Amino acid sequence: MTKAVSEDSSKEIKVRKKPSQPRGIKTVERILAATRAILQGEGVDGFTMQKVAERLGMSKGSLYEYFPNKESIIYLIADQWLDSHKDNFLSNSPHEKHYDNCMAWLEQVGRGTVALYANQPGLPEVLHVLRTSPELHQHDLKHDQFVVEQSAEGFKYFYPDVDEVELQALAQTLFTMSHYVLIDVYVRHVANSEQVIKNLKFAVSALLLRLIDR
């Protein structure tokens, strides 16, 4: 079982230095890339500020100019992960792209969502920071609300005559169900992960049938 990065939610976990110049922005991107590589290869137990500095060929002092501790690096990675989910919905909006039906739209959004869970190194640590950082937790809640609202809006596009309360309830149900299924698959690594994903798709189809068969 992987240990959490830190249990002390009172630690400073914001980025210490927010660069505005291209060189500084590139340095932060390199730090994040190095951290993801370490998490991918060694897990959280192998993730230290020293290893990040060594991988980048920079001093720990230079690294600390940007991040006060390793929790703050995870914080930024988690923040970017949430923004990627938002971009996934916006870039695949049925108002912007053509879809033959609602299920085609959901499958497109679903592929993007699955990729974000599957390809995020250190996902358990990202989720831990989302729970324990008060500020980032609020960002997480706003993100969840955004996803549900975007889902409900998408359903409204395909089913304009259905009551908005019902569409909102469907969106909330799908969001909650999908999140916990993907946690089982990509965090808990359940043995029958392929079947679990198939069951999720079946459940989504069954819920949509309620709207189609009205």
Number of C-alpha atoms within 10 A of each C-alpha: 4 10 11 15 19 14 11 10 13 10 13 14 21 20 19 14 13 13 14 8 8 8 10 14 13 12 15 20 12 15 21 17 15 19 27 22 17 21 20 17 13 12 19 20 12 12 21 17 21 15 15 24 19 13 15 15 9 12 13 14 12 10 19 16 12 20 23 19 18 18 26 19 22 25 22 20 23 23 18 12 18 20 14 15 19 17 13 18 21 15 12 18 21 21 12 9 9 11 16 9 12 17 17 13 19 22 13 15 19 17 11 18 19 16 10 17 18 15 11 17 20 26 25 20 24 22 19 19 27 22 16 15 21 13 12 20 17 13 16 20 13 13 16 18 14 15 20 22 16 18 23 20 20 22 24 17 15 18 16 12 9 14 10 15 10 12 22 19 13 20 21 19 14 17 16 12 14 20 14 12 18 20 17 17 20 18 17 13 11 13 10 10 16 11 10 16 17 11 13 17 17 12 15 19 13 12 14 15 11 10 16 12 6 6
